[in-house]
Amino acid sequence: MREAYQKELDAISEALVEMANLVGSAMGRATGALLDTDLPAAESVITAEGQVEELQRDLEERAVAVLARQQPVATDLRVVVTSLRMSADLERCAVLAEHVAKLARRRHPAHAVPRDLRRTILEMGQLAQRLMAQAAEVLITHDVDAALQMEQDDDRMDELHRMIFQHLMDDRWHHGVETAVDVTLVGRYYERFADHAVSIARRVVYLVTGEHADDAPRLS
């Protein structure tokens, strides 16, 4: 009985890692679609969002079944409840990647991002994908130090987000209101995606230590 129970918990954890890998890949493709006006890539991201949503529903069903049949307590209960919250973070990340892809599709064949901001947006996209890859690794390893480090890594995303606003407020901005709105939105999408990746890492800290990330000691 215990072995079957552990397999159910393992299946939930594996689903989280799969979702993290999918949404990280989706944001990478969405960034390429946005900067390269790649319509097929944009469409692939939009289609993939449904796959993540389906995985989330399956994870929720598994979690509810564990709660109903096993009535877990202590650590196991923390695993189930925290997994549900992380799956919500990941589903939201899929939606954010979809938003980036839809912006690329909406402006196709034109570029939504002006040339003087392409480097900044590219770095934001790469950083978002890297943070999600780190979150996926933390989900596997339960490395508290690596999870806590992600908050510092996310500081660069906040810096890039501020740079966009500084650029938009510059008197030399000449790309118009519509492009300004597009750039503001896409910057927000990346910033929120990174926030969700960090949130997942913080939840892993809670999962391992039973303490929230702000209170948890480093293990090394």
C-alpha positions, 0 to 999 in steps of 0.5 A, spaced: 500 500 500 505 504 501 509 503 495 503 505 491 502 511 495 509 513 494 508 512 486 502 517 486 506 522 490 512 521 485 507 521 479 505 528 481 512 530 482 514 528 475 508 532 472 510 538 475 517 537 472 514 536 465 510 542 466 516 546 467 520 543 461 514 545 457 513 552 459 520 553 459 520 551 452 514 555 450 517 561 452 523 560 448 519 559 442 515 565 443 521 569 444 523 567 437 517 568 434 516 575 437 523 577 435 523 573 428 516 574 426 516 567 426 508 565 425 509 557 425 513 558 432 507 562 435 502 558 433 506 552 436 506 556 443 499 557 442 497 550 441 502 547 447 498 551 452 492 546 452 497 541 453 500 544 459 492 545 461 491 538 460 497 536 465 495 541 470 488 538 470 491 531 471 495 533 476 489 536 480 485 529 479 491 525 482 492 530 488 485 530 490 485 522 489 491 522 494 487 526 499 481 522 498 484 515 499 490 516 503 488 522 507 496 524 508 498 528 514 505 532 515 510 532 510 506 528 505 500 533 506 505 538 504 507 535 498 500 535 495 498 542 497 504 545 495 504 541 488 497 544 487 500 551 488 506 550 483 501 547 478 497 553 478 504 557 477 506 553 471 499 553 468 500 561 469 507 561 465 504 557 460 499 563 459 504 568 459 508 564 454 502 564 450 501 572 450 507 573 447 506 568 442 499 571 440 503 578 440 507 576 435 502 573 431 497 579 432 503 584 429 505 579 423 509 580 419 511 586 422 516 586 428 512 588 435 519 590 438 523 595 435 530 594 433 533 598 439 529 594 444 530 587 441 537 586 445 533 587 451 527 583 450 532 577 447 535 577 454 529 577 458 526 571 454 533 567 455 533 569 462 525 567 463 527 560 460 533 559 464 530 561 470 524 556 469 530 551 467 533 552 474 526 551 477 525 544 474 532 542 476 530 544 483 523 540 483 528 534 481 533 535 486 530 539 492 536 543 493 534 549 498 541 553 496 539 553 489 532 555 490 534 561 494 539 563 489 534 564 484 531 570 487 538 573 486 538 571 479 531 574 478 534 581 480 536 581 473 529 581 470 527 586 474 533 591 472 531 589 465 524 591 466 526 597 469 530 599 463 524 598 458 520 603 462 526 608 462 527 607 454 519 608 453 520 615 457 526 617 453 524 623 449 527 620 443 522 614 443 519 615 436 515 608 435 508 611 437 503 609 442 501 602 439 508 599 440 509 602 446 503 598 449 506 592 446 513 593 449 510 594 456 505 588 455 511 583 453 516 586 458 510 585 464 509 578 461 517 576 462 517 579 469 511 575 471 514 569 468 520 570 472 516 571 478 512 565 477 519 561 476 521 564 483 515 562 486 516 555 485 523 555 488 520 558 494 515 553 494 520 547 494 524 551 500 517 550 504 516 543 501 523 541 504 524 545 510 517 546 512 519 554 513 517 559 508 523 561 504 524 568 508 525 564 514 529 558 511 536 557 513 541 555 507 543 547 508 550 549 506 
